[in-house]
Amino acid sequence: MTTHLHKRIDDLETQLAFQEDTIQSLNQALINQQLQISALEHNLGLLAKKLKGMQPDAVASMSEETPPPHY
């Protein structure tokens, strides 16, 4: 009976080690994703600022337009 118990304990220790490794890997993936999200948010903020600073329309205003040739 003790041999069976030792095998079960060894199996549980192996499972625990595997689970700890999996948790560590998932934690690292989560950290990497958060860093990527932060970088994307920063870049999106810069892009939004740049867009706000641009002219709202690429067409010149009526006062800047030259009159048509028939005028």
Secondary structure as GFF3:
##gff-version 3
##sequence-region A 1 71
A	DSSP	alpha_helix	2	53	.	.	.	ID=ss1
###
